[in-house]
Amino acid sequence: MGVEKIRARWPSRFVFILAAVGSAVGLGNLWRFPYLTYKYGGGAFLIPYLIALFVIGFPLLILEFALGQKIQRAAVDAFASVKKQFAGVAWWALFSGFLVITYYAVVMAWALKYLASSLSVAWSGNSEGFFFNNVLGLSESAAVLGGIQWPLFFALILVWLMIYFSVFKGVKSVGKVVLITMPVPIILLFVLLFRALTLEGAGTGLYYFLIPNFAALLDPQVWVAAFSQIFFTLTLAFGVMVAYASFNDRHQDVSGNALWTAVINSLVSIVSGFVVFATLGFMSMSKGVGVPDVVASGPSLAFVVFPEALSLMPWAPFFSVLFFLTLLMLGIDSAFSIVEAIAAALKDKFGKIRRERLTFYICSIGFLLGIIYTTGAGLYFLDIVDHFVTNIAILTVGILQCIMIGWVYGTARLRRYINRVSKFQIGKWWDVCIKYVTPLILLTLLIFQLYTEFTTPYEGYPTWALLVGWGAVLIPLVIAFLIPQAEVLIDDED
Ligand code: PFF
């Protein structure tokens, strides 16, 4: 195959794993995972989370790595090579990931703002006011845009510049950047862990994190949240892992790579949970209230409660710098992974476009779309778009991917390839997962989710605001399937 000779390559397997782990590990681990755990009843959330990891996360990660690596193309062409109609699914996945990153970059911009305020611990004594007024300038409802918050706007430009300079040369630059942005924040996270565990009251917080409240397991919402978190955290069904694996040579150990990525990612989430909950325990002790009472749950956990706890610690400026730097560094390789996945898909199609220019356009559009989140109503829209894209679009893409491989391409055919190149052999269980178990679970959750959407408006937002959420699901879907697609013929015999 001619393409194989000229296709860009990761410098080594180690760098590929760093990049894949880099995409997986991000704000989803240190920001989203702890607040979801907090919101859905502490330790109770861990049970569906771990189940989702084994029945969906791991099998789908194997699928995405195997497909990209075997076909040697990024998502769009890889899907189209199975059947050209599937190209639309890949575009939809990529657009959804892109929408995620438009608000994700804004959360990184918040972190940048906090980093700049860390030396003076500017939020000390008023962490809620600092976040909602100084950083977000939060308006009273989604209907009141409240103007752009300029410091956030400029922070967002900086974030997108960082993203651009990490990916502008594709795999070549990504391969260098991840050598720093992956190991460094993990080391910093362990410093924070050590600090958190030695705080007084840490045990109380950990008790809340680890001891399940079984009643919460009866709430299907907890299951939907856990399953969609697995997609979010492993960057599954966004077309990213397919693209990354397409830059491996065809003989790499697929199941080993998937195992490393899934295990490291979940370990980082659990360690983040320890850091956040131990610190919450310390704060509840200092304030003399229970852990569930230290604050309302939600996206603000890492930006209100946690900073407040930081301000109560000895060496507060130092640990604040550490925390926000960790958040930023964890976020950056996830953010650029989707830019790379989109650029790679376009490059497969229109080989002649210059990489730098392509990346520049993608980053500029991402920045422009993100401006809405820098307004006073930004947090509301962020919450809505996150909810709809991750709980509806991504679950659906997940189902379609299973159908594509399970029923059209053939699991046995892909598994034969996986087992030929991997040390860790995959059994028939994988076929059963991809053909039946995973899509059926996802379908059940999706039906439940759609039912809930129509019976109880999400978080009581007005209908017009929820329509924005639906727009974030449906507009990319329509565009995705309107993009013309030619037959892609690839000789991928084993
Ligand atoms: N996996 C990333 C995280 O957990 O932070 C989030 C993410 C990255 C989602 C890239 C989507 C995406 F395209």
Boltz pocket constraint, residues with backbone or C-beta under 6 A from the ligand:
constraints:
  - pocket:
      binder: B
      contacts: [[A, 23], [A, 24], [A, 25], [A, 26], [A, 27], [A, 28], [A, 29], [A, 97], [A, 98], [A, 100], [A, 101], [A, 231], [A, 232], [A, 233], [A, 234], [A, 235], [A, 238], [A, 240], [A, 330], [A, 334], [A, 335], [A, 337], [A, 338]]
      max_distance: 6.0
